[in-house]
Amino acid sequence: MKRVSESTILASVLVLCSAEQSEAGSYSDTVDCTSIVGGFCAQGLDRDLNPIGAFAITHPPGYTGISQPVVSVDVCVSQLAPYHDLTNVTLNALSLWSAMTPILGNCEPFCSLPEDPNPEAGFFDAASVVLHEIGHALGLDHPNLRFEDPAVEGTFVHSSFSAAYDGAPAGVLIGSDGVRGSRDDFMDDLFGTTAVNVNWFRELDNDPFAIDSEVIDIDHYSRATNTQLPAGSDWAANANFCYGFQAGHARTHSVMYSTFTNLMAYSGLAADDVNAMKMQRAGEDRLAATGDDYSLVLNFVTECQDAEIEVTWGPDLSSSTLGSTASRVVPTFAAPPPPLARHYTIVPPSGISHVYVFLNPDKPWNFLILFADGFEGGDFARWTEVLSGFDEDAASGVPGHGPGDPHPYSCPVAAPAIPGPD
């Protein structure tokens, strides 16, 4: 396995794919991007091939919703020689998803929009990719849309627009701010149809970066862009760094975004990631602070026999794939009938014993993580990350990543001046 040196500055954009047609949307399998309708990902299907509604919530493996104040998920690592041991990067991911502490500036010093041109290949941060894929295994998916973009000759692309599916021709248009994924994006209503939004937003302010005490449940968090958006919003916003620049934030990016470059390394979760997990934990009634709420306990186990999630090196992953998650969803409750079900539980694909998180063994990886104990006791303050060295000049010089760059989708907003320490 290749190891990265701290002086490596090469870059590449590769898709973080998820197996079983789980390619976009806030929750797993909400949309199916292997089937296209009107340029959009089609409505998703569960393991029994029933449609998944827009307001569906997907819960971690083992969730039954019946007298279950704690959902406990065991995660293991397969040791496959001659590849690098994935234990430390997995423990790092479990610590961050367990702590559920959103931060700003979680992808300094560099983030990338999915539409940006592909630089040359280089090394990738294994801890960040495992963090993303375990998010899939716990029920989350990409908050940004995939669609056939007429601006690039109908190419099927990952974009920064919030996720949607549709049953007839429609288009996503960028608003006057020139930033994709922001609150002034809007649907081009063709022939009386509009896409169905499947990305959750805060009803108070449609702010995917906000870190405060706002309640996250069905009374405060919604997908209903036709009725629940606050004044000044036309579509559900998502946490991409360019939109964050408008609000004066340091580089902040949802860990669940669908693309990743080797210049990126996540130091924590964005509010967008944490809020989606909070919505899961509101339970069957989708209301916070009621009797069916639950907490999630992630346990690292050394034996994989009874684990719900297994992290390992992936077989036969495509050359464009860094990581993949093999899972499906089934309705959690017998009623209402599956076509109307709101709650789903992550399960393994048919014929497989675990939900699998795969890394591509053919990619060059950076494993520079310093393990410190404390995870088992909940002392996450004793964890630190050692990331590869970055060259600010090299990062800023990557084509397509600066104001005035000729690429049509580069961020038009300059990075804000972030005050340094006194």
N, C-alpha and C positions, 0 to 999 in steps of 0.2 A: 504494500500500500504506500502510495506516495505521501510524503509529508511536506508541509509548507514551511518555508523559511519566513522570518519576520520581515524580510525585505521584498517579498513578492507583491507586485502591484498589478498584475494582469487581471483582466475582467472578462466575465461572460454572463449573459443572461440566459438562463434555462428555466423551463417551466417546472414547478413543483406539482406534479400530477398526483391524483388520487385514483386508485383503482376502482372498478365497479361503477363507472360513469358518474362519479361524484366530483364535478369540476367547478361549480360555482354556486353562490348563494351562502347565506349566513349559516345554514345548518345542512348537514350531510344529506345528499340525495334530493334536495328540494328541486333541483333542476337536473336535466340530463343533456349534457353538451355533446353527446354523440349523435343526438337527433336535433335537427334544426327546424324551427317553424318561424317563418317571417324574419329570418336573420338572427333569431334569438335561440338560446338553449331551450329545449322543450321542457314541459312540466315533468318533474321527476316521478319515478315509480318506486314503490317499496319492493321488498324481496318477493312479494306475491303478485307483483305487477299491477298494483292498484295505484292510482294517482295520489300524489302527496300535495295537500293544500298549502296555500301560501303562508298560512299562519301556523304551520307545523313547527313543533319543537322536538329536537332530537336529543335524547338523553344518553349518558355514558353506558357502557356495557354493564349489565347486572341490574339496571333500574327496572323495578316492577311497579312502583308507585303505591304499593300496598303496605301500610305500616312500616315505612322505610325512612326513618330520619337520617340515616347514614347510608350512602352508596359507597361501597368499598371496591376498588379496582386494583387488582394485582398486575404488575408489569414486570416482565422478565427480559433478559437479553440472551440471544443465542450466540455462543462462541464458535464462530466458523473460521477455522484457519484457512489460508494464511492472513486473513483480513484483520484489521485493527479492532481491538476490543471496544464495543460501543457502550460499556457500562457507565463511564463518567458522563458522557454527553446525555445519556438517558436520565441519570440522576439529576443532572442540571435541569433538564426539561421538567421532570416531576416536581422539583423544588419550586420552579416558577409557576407552574399551573396550580400547585398546592397553595402557595402564598397568595395568589390572586391579587397582587399589588400593582396597579397600573402606574406607568411612569411616562413622562415626556422625554424626548430625546433618546428613544430606545434603539435608534439605528444610526447614531452618529459614528463616523463622520460622513456617511454616505447612504442614500437610499436611491431607489430607481423606480420610475414609472414603467408599467408593463409595455407601454407603447414605444419606449425608447429603443433606439437601434442596438443591435447586438455587438458589443465589443469583443475582443479576442478572449480565448479561453484562459482560465487560471484556476486557482484553488478556491474551495468553497468551505464555509464554516459549518462543520458537522453539527455542532450544538444547535445552531439556528434551524437547520433543516429538520432535525429530530424534534425540536420544539414545535415547529409547524405541523409535522405529521402526527404527533401525539395529540395536537388540537383536533385534527380530523378524527382520530380514534376515539376521542371523547365526545364527538358529535358536532363539531364546528366545520365550516367549509369556507370557501373564498368569498369575501364580501364584494368583490368586483366582478363585473359582468364579462362574459365572453360573447361575442357576436360577429356577424359578417359585416365588415366595415366598408361602406362604399367609397370612403376616402382612400382606401388602399386596395382598390379593385376587388372588393368583396372578399378579401382575405379573412379567414376566421381567426380572430385575434383575442388574446387576453387584453382587457382594457381597464381603465380606472373608473368607469361608470359603476354605480351600484348594481348589484345583481338583479336580474329580472327574467321572467319567461313570458311568452306571448302565444296567442293562438292565431294571429293574423299579422299582415305586414305592419310594421311600426319602426320607428327609428329613435335612437337616443341622440340628442343634440347637446352640444356644449353651450353653457350659458355665456353671458356677457363678460364674465371674469376670465374666460379662457382656460379655466382649470377643470379637468375632468374629475368627477367624483365629488364635486362640491354641491352646495345646496341649490344652486341656480341651474343645474342641468335640468333638462325637461324632455318629455316624450313628444315626438312628432306624431300626432294623431292622424293616421291614414285610414280612410274608409270607416271612420267611427270606431276604431279600436285603439286600445292602449295596452302597454305591457303591464304585467302584474309584478309589482315590486316584491322581492323576497329578502330584502336587507332591512334589518330592524334599525330603528332610530329612536332617539330620545324625543318625546313629544314636546318637552319644555323648550328645546333650543336646536334640535337636530345637530348637536355638536358631538362628533365621535371622539373628541380629544378630552372632553371635560372630566376632571377628576374631582368629585365632590360627593355629597351624601344623598344625591337624588335617588329616589327609590326606583329600582328596575323591576317592573312587573307589567302586566297587561294594561294597567291603568296609566302607566307612565312611559311605556316603551311599545312601539307599534311598527307595523308594516303598511298601515293604511294611508298611503300617500294622497288618496282622494279626500280624506276627512281629517286626518290627525296631524298633518304637517303644521308647524308654527308659521306665523306670518313671516314673509320673506324667503320661504323655502318652496321650491317646485318639485324636488325629488329627494330621496334619502341620500344623505352624505355618507362618505366613508373615510376612514383614517388613512389617507395617503399623505406623504410628507409635503407635497406641493400645496394641497389644501391647508395643511397645518401652517405653512409659511404665511398664508394670508392672516392668520390669527396671531402671528408672532411667535409660534412655537419652534423650538429646536427640531431637528429632523426626527419625526415621529411617524411610524408606519405600523399598520396592523400586521402582527405576526402571521395572520392567516391570509395575507395577500398572495396572489397566485404566481408571482415571479420572484426570482432571487438572483442576485449577482454575487460574485466573489468579493466585491468591495463591501458587501453588507455583512453585519453581524449583529444580531439582536441581543441587547443587554437586559431585556425585560418585555413585558406585555404592554400593549397600548390599551387605553380605556375601551376602545371598540371590542377588543378581544375579551376583556374581563366582563363587560356588560352582557355579552352574549352568554357567557357561562352563568352569570347571575340570573338571567332569564330562565335558563334550564332549571335552576334550583328552586324556583317559585312553585314547582310541583304541578299537580294535575289542575288545580284551579287557576294557575298562572298568577296568583296574588302573593305578594311578599308578606312574611310574618304571619302566616297561617299554619295550621296543623300539618299540612302535607309538604311543607318545605323540607329540603334535605341538604345535607352537607356532603361533599365528596372527599373521600380519603384515598390517596394514591399510595400504594405499597410497592416498594421494589422487592422482588422475590428472586431467589437464586435458581429455583427450579421452575421450568416452564410448563410442566404437566397440567397444572390447574390455573395458570395465569389467564386473565382475560385478554391482555395485550402482549404480544411478543415483538421485540425490536430485533431486527436482524439485517443481514445483507441480502439484497433482493435478487431473485432470479430473472433473467431475461427482461430487464427494464430497458426501455427505448433510450436511444442516445440523447434525446432531449429531456430526459427525466432525471432529476436529482433524487427525489424521494417519492414514495408511493404508500398509500394506506389501503389495505384490502379489507373492506367491510361492506355490510348492507344494513338496512334498517327494517324493522317490523313494527306494526302498531303495538303500542304498549298495552292498551286496554281493549276488551272485546267490544265495547260500545263507546261512542257511536261507531257505525259501520266503517270499515277501512277507508272508503273514498272521502269520508268527512273527518277522519281521525286527526286530532291535533297533536297527539303525543306518540313518539316513536322511540325505540330503543336500538342502539347500535348492537349488531350481532355479527358473527363471522359470515363470510359468504358460504353458500351451500357447499357441504362436503369438506369444510376446513375447520380445524379445532379452535383457532384463535383469531382475533383481529390482529392482523400483521401490519407492522410499520417497517418498510423497507428503505434502505439506502442503496444507491447504485454503486457497486464496487468498482466500476470502470471510470469513475470520476476522481479527480485529485482533491483530497480533503485536508482541511486544517483541523487538527484535534487539540489545539492549544488551550486546554481548560485545566485550571488548577483545582483539584478536588480538595475540599475541606469537610471534615465531618460535621454533623449537626442535622443532616436531613432526617434521620430516623427520629430524632427528638424534636423536630420542628424548628430548630435554630437556624433559619435560612440566612441570618446575618453573617454566618461563618462561611458562606459560599462566596467565592469570587471567580471572576472569569479573566483569563489572560488571552487577549485577542491578538491577532497578527498585526504588525505595524502597518500603518496606512500613510500614504503620501498625499497630503491635501492638494498639492499642485497636480499630481497625476489624476486624482479623482475629479477635480474640477475641469480637467482637460478632456474628459471622456466625451465624445460627440453626443449631442442630443440631451445634455443635462444642464443647460444654462439658458438664462434669458437671452433672446436674440438668436439662439441657435436655429438654423434653417429647418431642422426636422420639425414636422407639423405638430408633434405631440410632446415636445419638450416642455418642461415646467416654465411658464411665463413669469413666475414670481421669484424674486431674489430671496435668498435666505435672510431671515431677520438677524439683526445684530443682537446676540445673546450676551448680556453682561457677564463678565468674568468675576472671579472671586476678588474681594476687596484686599 
